[in-house]
Amino acid sequence: MTTTSPPIERLPLWAVILTCATIAAIAMGVRQAMGLYLKPISDDLGLGREAFSMAIAIANLVWGMTAPFVGGVADKYGTGRVVVFGALTTALGLVLLYTATSDVHLFISGMFMGFGVAGAGISSLVGAVARNATPDQRTSAIASLGIGSGVGVLVALPYTHLLIELFGWKTSIVILAATVMIILPLAWPVSGRPKPANSRPGGALGMAESQSLGAAVREAMAHPSFWLLNAGFFVCGFHVVFYAVHLPAYVADQGLEPIIAIISLTVVGIGNLIGTYIAGQWGRQHSKKWGLSLIYLGRAFVFLCFIFVPISGPLVIVLSGTLGLFWLSTIPLTSGLVATFFGPRWMTMLYGIVFFSHQVGSFLGAWLAGRIYDQMQSYEMMWWISVALGVFATLIHLPIREAEVQRIQVPVAAE
């Protein structure tokens, strides 16, 4: 390989994974830490909590809506460009949050934060990792990316909490914006226009190299297993956001100390690291669709326990740790199936479509839980819905055909 090759072409796989994981850790960590600002910003601006909550919801929807388009740019022109876009828009969103004086300002800030995590979050980086891995390495490589992102979330929460305690919420946001700028130099190692799929080790069939973006979308839309995967990932988003957003309120409703919720969400994060690693190893040797079915069945069991088992602080912590094993362990298996179906050429864009389904589920999980609680003064119906969706997702993955699509003729992309 010549020295004129793009930087990402000259890096070993471990260096690509490490770089992408660091980028995702920062972007996803900042996004996760935004919940710590709900009370101080709402109190200082006198807007109540609904405005800031809506800003977070907007960020999630914009992230999901933007992910396929950002993924298409990454697949065609390179990951480095979208990472720079993500870093700059995240920083801009934080600056707008710092200067906000009204609910509209918060909503605009949320929009830019959504752009930011779409560009620098895990959904925009899976393609870069997948293209540099051989088929037998791919699922575990993506799992390593997910683990890196999970570490970022674990670090971001105490880091941001400490900044708020030491400097106040306004100054802490400025420091977070400066922290995000670390992403900019990390964009260079993963820059460079992707090569055709068959020029890489373990690439897709040679006939895929000239496939246009439009042809890739049409192919995916006509593939039944792709739609089943979308349905399953919708459930994933519904589950994780419902639990992460509403667990503290549920714990308070049970008369438990607030520290129980903090410990529980922490052990979710720890369990997530373990579960994501296990899922990556599973995907290398076993059926990915069966792995996903087992994950969703495990979630349904955990949610069922919240209905029938007497709730106590230790039990909530144990159930949270168990749920953590099934948390984002769906990512390496889901993205791995996308690569199995279509190859790595347009993977970031196609995974972005699946991820949009995840974000629609996220929005509904957060909103519907609040709606149901306001109507019934209880989360019991929400637990039942989560159980039903877990069973649905368990079954919906079983008909998936875990094989590469057969391409007879692929249109040549116009230059």
C-alpha positions as a Markdown table, in Angstrom:
| # | Residue | x | y | z |
|---|---|---|---|---|
| 1 | Met | 0.0 | 0.0 | 0.0 |
| 2 | Thr | 1.4 | 3.4 | -1.0 |
| 3 | Thr | 2.0 | 6.2 | 1.4 |
| 4 | Thr | -0.6 | 8.3 | -0.6 |
| 5 | Ser | -3.4 | 6.1 | 0.6 |
| 6 | Pro | -6.0 | 7.7 | 2.9 |
| 7 | Pro | -5.1 | 7.6 | 6.6 |
| 8 | Ile | -7.7 | 5.0 | 7.4 |
| 9 | Glu | -6.2 | 2.6 | 4.7 |
| 10 | Arg | -2.9 | 2.7 | 6.5 |
| 11 | Leu | -4.2 | 1.9 | 10.0 |
| 12 | Pro | -4.5 | -1.7 | 11.4 |
| 13 | Leu | -7.9 | -2.7 | 12.5 |
| 14 | Trp | -7.2 | -2.2 | 16.2 |
| 15 | Ala | -6.2 | 1.4 | 15.6 |
| 16 | Val | -9.4 | 2.0 | 13.6 |
| 17 | Ile | -11.5 | 0.5 | 16.4 |
| 18 | Leu | -9.7 | 2.5 | 19.1 |
| 19 | Thr | -10.1 | 5.8 | 17.2 |
| 20 | Cys | -13.7 | 5.3 | 16.4 |
| 21 | Ala | -14.5 | 4.1 | 19.9 |
| 22 | Thr | -12.9 | 7.2 | 21.4 |
| 23 | Ile | -14.9 | 9.5 | 19.1 |
| 24 | Ala | -18.1 | 7.6 | 19.9 |
| 25 | Ala | -17.3 | 7.6 | 23.7 |
| 26 | Ile | -17.1 | 11.4 | 23.7 |
| 27 | Ala | -20.1 | 12.0 | 21.5 |
| 28 | Met | -22.4 | 9.5 | 23.2 |
| 29 | Gly | -21.1 | 10.4 | 26.7 |
| 30 | Val | -22.0 | 14.1 | 26.2 |
| 31 | Arg | -25.4 | 13.1 | 24.9 |
| 32 | Gln | -26.1 | 10.8 | 27.9 |
| 33 | Ala | -25.0 | 13.5 | 30.4 |
| 34 | Met | -27.6 | 15.9 | 29.2 |
| 35 | Gly | -30.1 | 14.5 | 31.6 |
| 36 | Leu | -28.0 | 16.0 | 34.5 |
| 37 | Tyr | -28.9 | 19.5 | 33.2 |
| 38 | Leu | -32.7 | 19.0 | 33.3 |
| 39 | Lys | -33.2 | 20.3 | 36.8 |
| 40 | Pro | -30.7 | 23.2 | 37.0 |
| 41 | Ile | -31.6 | 24.6 | 33.6 |
| 42 | Ser | -35.3 | 24.2 | 34.1 |
| 43 | Asp | -35.1 | 25.9 | 37.5 |
| 44 | Asp | -32.8 | 28.8 | 36.3 |
| 45 | Leu | -34.9 | 29.6 | 33.2 |
| 46 | Gly | -38.2 | 29.1 | 35.0 |
| 47 | Leu | -39.6 | 27.1 | 32.1 |
| 48 | Gly | -40.5 | 23.9 | 33.9 |
| 49 | Arg | -39.2 | 20.5 | 32.9 |
| 50 | Glu | -41.3 | 19.9 | 29.8 |
| 51 | Ala | -39.3 | 22.4 | 27.6 |
| 52 | Phe | -35.9 | 20.8 | 28.4 |
| 53 | Ser | -37.4 | 17.3 | 28.0 |
| 54 | Met | -38.8 | 18.2 | 24.6 |
| 55 | Ala | -35.4 | 19.5 | 23.6 |
| 56 | Ile | -33.9 | 16.1 | 24.4 |
| 57 | Ala | -36.7 | 14.4 | 22.5 |
| 58 | Ile | -36.0 | 16.6 | 19.5 |
| 59 | Ala | -32.3 | 15.7 | 19.7 |
| 60 | Asn | -33.2 | 12.0 | 19.6 |
| 61 | Leu | -35.6 | 12.3 | 16.6 |
| 62 | Val | -33.2 | 14.5 | 14.7 |
| 63 | Trp | -30.4 | 12.0 | 15.3 |
| 64 | Gly | -32.6 | 9.2 | 14.0 |
| 65 | Met | -33.8 | 11.1 | 11.0 |
| 66 | Thr | -30.3 | 12.3 | 10.0 |
| 67 | Ala | -28.5 | 9.1 | 10.6 |
| 68 | Pro | -29.3 | 7.5 | 7.1 |
| 69 | Phe | -28.2 | 10.6 | 5.3 |
| 70 | Val | -25.0 | 11.1 | 7.3 |
| 71 | Gly | -24.3 | 7.4 | 6.9 |
| 72 | Gly | -24.6 | 7.8 | 3.1 |
| 73 | Val | -22.1 | 10.6 | 3.1 |
| 74 | Ala | -19.7 | 8.6 | 5.3 |
| 75 | Asp | -20.0 | 5.6 | 2.9 |
| 76 | Lys | -19.4 | 7.7 | -0.2 |
| 77 | Tyr | -16.9 | 10.3 | 0.9 |
| 78 | Gly | -15.4 | 9.0 | 4.2 |
| 79 | Thr | -16.0 | 8.9 | 7.9 |
| 80 | Gly | -13.7 | 11.8 | 8.7 |
| 81 | Arg | -16.0 | 14.4 | 7.2 |
| 82 | Val | -19.1 | 13.4 | 9.1 |
| 83 | Val | -17.1 | 13.2 | 12.3 |
| 84 | Val | -16.0 | 16.8 | 11.9 |
| 85 | Phe | -19.6 | 17.8 | 11.2 |
| 86 | Gly | -20.7 | 16.0 | 14.3 |
| 87 | Ala | -18.1 | 17.6 | 16.6 |
| 88 | Leu | -18.8 | 21.1 | 15.3 |
| 89 | Thr | -22.6 | 20.8 | 15.5 |
| 90 | Thr | -22.4 | 19.3 | 19.0 |
| 91 | Ala | -20.2 | 22.2 | 20.2 |
| 92 | Leu | -22.7 | 24.6 | 18.6 |
| 93 | Gly | -25.6 | 22.9 | 20.3 |
| 94 | Leu | -23.8 | 23.2 | 23.7 |
| 95 | Val | -23.1 | 26.9 | 23.1 |
| 96 | Leu | -26.8 | 27.5 | 22.2 |
| 97 | Leu | -27.7 | 25.7 | 25.4 |
| 98 | Tyr | -25.4 | 28.0 | 27.4 |
| 99 | Thr | -27.0 | 31.1 | 25.9 |
| 100 | Ala | -30.6 | 29.8 | 26.0 |
| 101 | Thr | -33.2 | 32.1 | 27.5 |
| 102 | Ser | -36.4 | 30.5 | 26.1 |
| 103 | Asp | -37.9 | 27.2 | 25.2 |
| 104 | Val | -37.3 | 27.9 | 21.5 |
| 105 | His | -33.6 | 28.3 | 22.2 |
| 106 | Leu | -33.6 | 24.9 | 23.9 |
| 107 | Phe | -35.4 | 23.3 | 21.0 |
| 108 | Ile | -32.8 | 24.7 | 18.5 |
| 109 | Ser | -30.0 | 23.5 | 20.8 |
| 110 | Gly | -31.6 | 20.0 | 20.8 |
| 111 | Met | -31.7 | 20.0 | 17.0 |
| 112 | Phe | -28.0 | 20.7 | 16.7 |
| 113 | Met | -27.2 | 18.2 | 19.4 |
| 114 | Gly | -29.1 | 15.7 | 17.3 |
| 115 | Phe | -27.0 | 16.5 | 14.3 |
| 116 | Gly | -23.9 | 16.2 | 16.4 |
| 117 | Val | -24.5 | 12.7 | 17.7 |
| 118 | Ala | -25.6 | 11.6 | 14.2 |
| 119 | Gly | -22.2 | 12.7 | 12.9 |
| 120 | Ala | -19.9 | 11.6 | 15.7 |
| 121 | Gly | -22.0 | 8.9 | 17.4 |
| 122 | Ile | -21.8 | 5.2 | 17.1 |
| 123 | Ser | -24.3 | 5.0 | 14.2 |
| 124 | Ser | -21.9 | 6.9 | 11.9 |
| 125 | Leu | -18.9 | 4.8 | 12.8 |
| 126 | Val | -20.0 | 1.2 | 12.3 |
| 127 | Gly | -19.3 | 1.3 | 8.6 |
| 128 | Ala | -15.7 | 2.5 | 9.0 |
| 129 | Val | -15.1 | -0.4 | 11.4 |
| 130 | Ala | -17.0 | -3.0 | 9.3 |
| 131 | Arg | -15.1 | -2.1 | 6.1 |
| 132 | Asn | -11.7 | -2.6 | 7.8 |
| 133 | Ala | -12.6 | -6.0 | 9.3 |
| 134 | Thr | -12.8 | -9.4 | 7.7 |
| 135 | Pro | -16.3 | -11.1 | 7.9 |
| 136 | Asp | -15.3 | -13.3 | 10.8 |
| 137 | Gln | -13.9 | -10.2 | 12.7 |
| 138 | Arg | -16.8 | -7.9 | 11.9 |
| 139 | Thr | -19.3 | -8.6 | 14.7 |
| 140 | Ser | -16.7 | -8.6 | 17.4 |
| 141 | Ala | -15.1 | -5.4 | 16.0 |
| 142 | Ile | -18.4 | -3.6 | 16.1 |
| 143 | Ala | -18.9 | -4.9 | 19.6 |
| 144 | Ser | -15.6 | -3.3 | 20.6 |
| 145 | Leu | -16.9 | -0.1 | 19.2 |
| 146 | Gly | -20.0 | -0.4 | 21.3 |
| 147 | Ile | -17.9 | -1.2 | 24.4 |
| 148 | Gly | -15.9 | 2.0 | 23.8 |
| 149 | Ser | -19.1 | 4.0 | 23.5 |
| 150 | Gly | -20.3 | 2.4 | 26.8 |
| 151 | Val | -17.1 | 3.4 | 28.6 |
| 152 | Gly | -17.7 | 7.0 | 27.4 |
| 153 | Val | -21.1 | 7.0 | 29.0 |
| 154 | Leu | -19.8 | 5.6 | 32.3 |
| 155 | Val | -17.1 | 8.3 | 32.4 |
| 156 | Ala | -19.3 | 11.2 | 31.2 |
| 157 | Leu | -21.8 | 11.0 | 34.0 |
| 158 | Pro | -19.4 | 11.5 | 36.9 |
| 159 | Tyr | -17.3 | 13.9 | 34.9 |
| 160 | Thr | -20.2 | 16.1 | 34.1 |
| 161 | His | -21.6 | 15.8 | 37.6 |
| 162 | Leu | -18.3 | 17.0 | 39.0 |
| 163 | Leu | -18.1 | 19.9 | 36.6 |
| 164 | Ile | -21.6 | 21.1 | 37.6 |
| 165 | Glu | -20.7 | 20.8 | 41.3 |
| 166 | Leu | -17.4 | 22.7 | 40.9 |
| 167 | Phe | -18.3 | 25.3 | 38.4 |
| 168 | Gly | -22.1 | 25.5 | 38.0 |
| 169 | Trp | -24.1 | 24.3 | 35.1 |
| 170 | Lys | -23.2 | 27.2 | 32.7 |
| 171 | Thr | -19.5 | 27.0 | 33.0 |
| 172 | Ser | -19.6 | 23.2 | 32.9 |
| 173 | Ile | -21.3 | 23.4 | 29.5 |
| 174 | Val | -18.4 | 25.5 | 28.1 |
| 175 | Ile | -16.0 | 22.9 | 29.4 |
| 176 | Leu | -18.0 | 20.1 | 27.8 |
| 177 | Ala | -18.0 | 22.0 | 24.5 |
| 178 | Ala | -14.2 | 22.2 | 24.8 |
| 179 | Thr | -14.0 | 18.5 | 25.5 |
| 180 | Val | -16.0 | 17.8 | 22.3 |
| 181 | Met | -13.2 | 19.5 | 20.3 |
| 182 | Ile | -11.0 | 16.5 | 21.1 |
| 183 | Ile | -12.9 | 14.8 | 18.4 |
| 184 | Leu | -11.6 | 17.0 | 15.6 |
| 185 | Pro | -8.0 | 15.7 | 15.5 |
| 186 | Leu | -9.4 | 12.1 | 15.8 |
| 187 | Ala | -11.3 | 12.6 | 12.6 |
| 188 | Trp | -8.0 | 12.6 | 10.6 |
| 189 | Pro | -7.0 | 9.0 | 11.2 |
| 190 | Val | -10.4 | 7.7 | 9.9 |
| 191 | Ser | -10.6 | 10.1 | 7.0 |
| 192 | Gly | -10.4 | 9.0 | 3.3 |
| 193 | Arg | -12.9 | 7.9 | 0.7 |
| 194 | Pro | -13.9 | 4.2 | 1.1 |
| 195 | Lys | -12.5 | 1.9 | -1.5 |
| 196 | Pro | -14.8 | -0.5 | -3.4 |
| 197 | Ala | -15.9 | -3.4 | -1.3 |
| 198 | Asn | -14.0 | -6.1 | -3.2 |
| 199 | Ser | -10.7 | -4.3 | -2.8 |
| 200 | Arg | -10.7 | -4.9 | 0.9 |
| 201 | Pro | -10.1 | -8.1 | 2.8 |
| 202 | Gly | -13.3 | -9.9 | 3.3 |
| 203 | Gly | -15.2 | -7.4 | 1.2 |
| 204 | Ala | -18.6 | -8.1 | -0.4 |
| 205 | Leu | -19.0 | -9.7 | -3.8 |
| 206 | Gly | -17.3 | -7.9 | -6.6 |
| 207 | Met | -20.6 | -7.0 | -8.2 |
| 208 | Ala | -21.4 | -4.8 | -5.2 |
| 209 | Glu | -18.5 | -2.4 | -5.8 |
| 210 | Ser | -20.4 | -0.3 | -8.4 |
| 211 | Gln | -23.7 | -0.3 | -6.6 |
| 212 | Ser | -25.2 | 3.2 | -6.3 |
| 213 | Leu | -26.7 | 4.6 | -3.1 |
| 214 | Gly | -30.2 | 4.5 | -4.6 |
| 215 | Ala | -29.8 | 0.9 | -5.7 |
| 216 | Ala | -28.6 | 0.0 | -2.2 |
| 217 | Val | -31.7 | 1.6 | -0.7 |
| 218 | Arg | -34.1 | -0.1 | -3.2 |
| 219 | Glu | -32.4 | -3.4 | -2.5 |
| 220 | Ala | -32.8 | -3.0 | 1.2 |
| 221 | Met | -36.5 | -1.9 | 0.9 |
| 222 | Ala | -37.3 | -5.1 | -1.0 |
| 223 | His | -35.6 | -7.4 | 1.4 |
| 224 | Pro | -38.1 | -8.8 | 4.0 |
| 225 | Ser | -35.4 | -9.6 | 6.6 |
| 226 | Phe | -34.3 | -6.0 | 6.6 |
| 227 | Trp | -37.8 | -5.0 | 7.6 |
| 228 | Leu | -37.9 | -7.6 | 10.4 |
| 229 | Leu | -34.6 | -6.2 | 11.7 |
| 230 | Asn | -36.1 | -2.7 | 11.7 |
| 231 | Ala | -39.1 | -3.9 | 13.7 |
| 232 | Gly | -36.8 | -5.5 | 16.3 |
| 233 | Phe | -34.6 | -2.5 | 16.7 |
| 234 | Phe | -37.7 | -0.3 | 17.2 |
| 235 | Val | -38.4 | -2.4 | 20.3 |
| 236 | Cys | -34.8 | -1.9 | 21.5 |
| 237 | Gly | -35.2 | 1.8 | 21.4 |
| 238 | Phe | -38.5 | 1.7 | 23.2 |
| 239 | His | -37.1 | -0.5 | 26.0 |
| 240 | Val | -33.9 | 1.4 | 26.8 |
| 241 | Val | -35.2 | 4.9 | 26.8 |
| 242 | Phe | -38.3 | 4.0 | 28.8 |
| 243 | Tyr | -36.1 | 2.4 | 31.4 |
| 244 | Ala | -33.3 | 5.0 | 31.5 |
| 245 | Val | -35.7 | 8.0 | 31.6 |
| 246 | His | -38.4 | 6.7 | 34.0 |
| 247 | Leu | -36.5 | 4.4 | 36.4 |
| 248 | Pro | -35.7 | 7.3 | 38.8 |
| 249 | Ala | -39.4 | 8.3 | 39.1 |
| 250 | Tyr | -40.4 | 4.6 | 39.4 |
| 251 | Val | -37.9 | 4.1 | 42.2 |
| 252 | Ala | -39.3 | 7.2 | 44.0 |
| 253 | Asp | -42.9 | 5.9 | 43.6 |
| 254 | Gln | -41.8 | 2.7 | 45.4 |
| 255 | Gly | -40.6 | 4.8 | 48.4 |
| 256 | Leu | -37.0 | 3.9 | 47.8 |
| 257 | Glu | -34.0 | 6.2 | 48.2 |
| 258 | Pro | -32.9 | 8.1 | 45.1 |
| 259 | Ile | -29.4 | 6.5 | 45.4 |
| 260 | Ile | -31.0 | 3.2 | 44.3 |
| 261 | Ala | -31.8 | 4.7 | 40.9 |
| 262 | Ile | -28.3 | 6.1 | 40.5 |
| 263 | Ile | -26.7 | 2.7 | 41.5 |
| 264 | Ser | -29.1 | 0.9 | 39.2 |
| 265 | Leu | -28.3 | 3.0 | 36.1 |
| 266 | Thr | -24.6 | 2.6 | 36.9 |
| 267 | Val | -24.9 | -1.2 | 37.0 |
| 268 | Val | -26.9 | -1.1 | 33.7 |
| 269 | Gly | -23.8 | 0.5 | 32.2 |
| 270 | Ile | -21.5 | -2.1 | 33.6 |
| 271 | Gly | -23.7 | -4.9 | 32.5 |
| 272 | Asn | -23.9 | -3.3 | 29.1 |
| 273 | Leu | -20.1 | -3.6 | 28.7 |
| 274 | Ile | -20.2 | -7.3 | 29.6 |
| 275 | Gly | -23.3 | -8.0 | 27.4 |
| 276 | Thr | -21.9 | -6.2 | 24.4 |
| 277 | Tyr | -18.6 | -8.1 | 24.6 |
| 278 | Ile | -20.5 | -11.4 | 24.9 |
| 279 | Ala | -22.7 | -10.5 | 21.9 |
| 280 | Gly | -19.7 | -9.7 | 19.8 |
| 281 | Gln | -18.2 | -13.1 | 20.6 |
| 282 | Trp | -21.5 | -14.9 | 20.0 |
| 283 | Gly | -21.9 | -13.2 | 16.6 |
| 284 | Arg | -18.6 | -14.6 | 15.4 |
| 285 | Gln | -19.6 | -18.3 | 15.9 |
| 286 | His | -23.3 | -18.5 | 16.2 |
| 287 | Ser | -26.5 | -17.2 | 14.6 |
| 288 | Lys | -27.0 | -13.5 | 15.0 |
| 289 | Lys | -30.8 | -13.7 | 14.8 |
| 290 | Trp | -30.9 | -16.3 | 17.5 |
| 291 | Gly | -28.7 | -14.1 | 19.7 |
| 292 | Leu | -31.1 | -11.2 | 19.2 |
| 293 | Ser | -34.1 | -13.4 | 20.0 |
| 294 | Leu | -32.4 | -14.5 | 23.3 |
| 295 | Ile | -31.6 | -10.9 | 24.2 |
| 296 | Tyr | -35.2 | -9.7 | 23.8 |
| 297 | Leu | -36.5 | -12.8 | 25.6 |
| 298 | Gly | -34.2 | -11.9 | 28.5 |
| 299 | Arg | -35.5 | -8.3 | 28.5 |
| 300 | Ala | -39.1 | -9.6 | 28.7 |
| 301 | Phe | -38.3 | -11.7 | 31.7 |
| 302 | Val | -36.7 | -8.8 | 33.5 |
| 303 | Phe | -39.7 | -6.6 | 32.9 |
| 304 | Leu | -42.0 | -9.4 | 34.0 |
| 305 | Cys | -40.2 | -9.4 | 37.3 |
| 306 | Phe | -41.1 | -5.8 | 37.9 |
| 307 | Ile | -44.7 | -6.8 | 37.7 |
| 308 | Phe | -44.8 | -9.9 | 39.9 |
| 309 | Val | -41.8 | -9.8 | 42.3 |
| 310 | Pro | -42.0 | -7.6 | 45.4 |
| 311 | Ile | -39.9 | -4.5 | 44.7 |
| 312 | Ser | -36.9 | -3.6 | 47.0 |
| 313 | Gly | -33.7 | -1.6 | 46.5 |
| 314 | Pro | -31.4 | -4.7 | 46.1 |
| 315 | Leu | -33.9 | -6.3 | 43.7 |
| 316 | Val | -34.0 | -3.2 | 41.4 |
| 317 | Ile | -30.2 | -3.1 | 41.4 |
| 318 | Val | -30.0 | -6.8 | 40.5 |
| 319 | Leu | -32.7 | -6.5 | 37.8 |
| 320 | Ser | -30.9 | -3.5 | 36.4 |
| 321 | Gly | -27.6 | -5.3 | 36.2 |
| 322 | Thr | -29.4 | -8.2 | 34.4 |
| 323 | Leu | -31.1 | -5.8 | 32.0 |
| 324 | Gly | -27.7 | -4.2 | 31.3 |
| 325 | Leu | -26.5 | -7.5 | 29.8 |
| 326 | Phe | -29.3 | -7.1 | 27.2 |
| 327 | Trp | -29.0 | -3.3 | 26.9 |
| 328 | Leu | -27.0 | -2.4 | 23.8 |
| 329 | Ser | -25.7 | -5.9 | 23.1 |
| 330 | Thr | -28.3 | -5.7 | 20.2 |
| 331 | Ile | -26.0 | -3.3 | 18.3 |
| 332 | Pro | -23.2 | -5.7 | 17.1 |
| 333 | Leu | -25.7 | -8.3 | 16.2 |
| 334 | Thr | -28.1 | -6.0 | 14.4 |
| 335 | Ser | -25.4 | -4.1 | 12.5 |
| 336 | Gly | -23.7 | -7.4 | 11.8 |
| 337 | Leu | -26.9 | -8.7 | 10.1 |
| 338 | Val | -27.0 | -5.5 | 8.0 |
| 339 | Ala | -23.4 | -6.3 | 6.8 |
| 340 | Thr | -24.4 | -9.9 | 6.3 |
| 341 | Phe | -27.3 | -9.0 | 4.1 |
| 342 | Phe | -25.7 | -6.3 | 2.0 |
| 343 | Gly | -22.0 | -6.2 | 2.6 |
| 344 | Pro | -20.0 | -3.2 | 4.0 |
| 345 | Arg | -20.2 | -0.9 | 1.0 |
| 346 | Trp | -23.3 | 1.1 | 2.1 |
| 347 | Met | -23.5 | -0.2 | 5.6 |
| 348 | Thr | -23.4 | 3.1 | 7.5 |
| 349 | Met | -26.3 | 4.4 | 5.5 |
| 350 | Leu | -28.4 | 1.2 | 5.7 |
| 351 | Tyr | -27.7 | 0.8 | 9.5 |
| 352 | Gly | -28.8 | 4.4 | 9.8 |
| 353 | Ile | -32.2 | 3.4 | 8.4 |
| 354 | Val | -32.5 | 0.7 | 11.0 |
| 355 | Phe | -31.3 | 3.1 | 13.6 |
| 356 | Phe | -34.0 | 5.6 | 12.7 |
| 357 | Ser | -36.5 | 2.8 | 13.7 |
| 358 | His | -34.7 | 2.6 | 17.0 |
| 359 | Gln | -35.1 | 6.3 | 17.6 |
| 360 | Val | -38.8 | 6.3 | 16.8 |
| 361 | Gly | -39.1 | 3.6 | 19.5 |
| 362 | Ser | -37.0 | 5.7 | 21.8 |
| 363 | Phe | -39.3 | 8.7 | 21.4 |
| 364 | Leu | -42.4 | 6.6 | 22.0 |
| 365 | Gly | -40.8 | 4.8 | 25.0 |
| 366 | Ala | -40.1 | 8.1 | 26.7 |
| 367 | Trp | -43.4 | 9.9 | 25.8 |
| 368 | Leu | -45.8 | 7.0 | 26.2 |
| 369 | Ala | -44.6 | 6.1 | 29.7 |
| 370 | Gly | -45.3 | 9.6 | 30.9 |
| 371 | Arg | -48.7 | 9.6 | 29.2 |
| 372 | Ile | -49.7 | 6.3 | 30.8 |
| 373 | Tyr | -48.4 | 7.4 | 34.2 |
| 374 | Asp | -50.4 | 10.7 | 34.1 |
| 375 | Gln | -53.5 | 8.7 | 33.2 |
| 376 | Met | -53.1 | 5.8 | 35.6 |
| 377 | Gln | -50.7 | 7.0 | 38.2 |
| 378 | Ser | -48.8 | 3.8 | 37.7 |
| 379 | Tyr | -46.2 | 2.3 | 35.4 |
| 380 | Glu | -47.8 | -1.2 | 35.5 |
| 381 | Met | -49.3 | -0.9 | 32.0 |
| 382 | Met | -45.9 | 0.2 | 30.7 |
| 383 | Trp | -44.2 | -2.9 | 32.1 |
| 384 | Trp | -46.8 | -5.1 | 30.4 |
| 385 | Ile | -46.3 | -3.3 | 27.1 |
| 386 | Ser | -42.5 | -3.8 | 27.5 |
| 387 | Val | -43.0 | -7.5 | 28.1 |
| 388 | Ala | -45.3 | -7.8 | 25.1 |
| 389 | Leu | -42.8 | -6.0 | 22.9 |
| 390 | Gly | -40.0 | -8.2 | 24.2 |
| 391 | Val | -41.9 | -11.3 | 23.2 |
| 392 | Phe | -42.8 | -9.7 | 19.8 |
| 393 | Ala | -39.1 | -8.9 | 19.1 |
| 394 | Thr | -38.1 | -12.4 | 20.2 |
| 395 | Leu | -40.4 | -13.9 | 17.6 |
| 396 | Ile | -39.9 | -11.3 | 14.8 |
| 397 | His | -36.2 | -12.2 | 14.4 |
| 398 | Leu | -36.8 | -15.9 | 13.9 |
| 399 | Pro | -37.9 | -15.7 | 10.2 |
| 400 | Ile | -34.9 | -13.6 | 9.3 |
| 401 | Arg | -32.8 | -15.2 | 6.5 |
| 402 | Glu | -29.3 | -14.8 | 7.7 |
| 403 | Ala | -27.6 | -14.8 | 4.3 |
| 404 | Glu | -26.2 | -12.3 | 1.7 |
| 405 | Val | -28.7 | -11.0 | -0.8 |
| 406 | Gln | -28.3 | -12.5 | -4.3 |
| 407 | Arg | -27.5 | -9.8 | -6.8 |
| 408 | Ile | -28.1 | -10.6 | -10.4 |
| 409 | Gln | -27.5 | -7.1 | -11.8 |
| 410 | Val | -26.4 | -3.9 | -10.1 |
| 411 | Pro | -26.7 | -0.5 | -11.7 |
| 412 | Val | -23.4 | 1.3 | -12.1 |
| 413 | Ala | -23.2 | 4.5 | -10.1 |
| 414 | Ala | -22.8 | 7.7 | -12.0 |
| 415 | Glu | -19.6 | 9.6 | -11.3 |
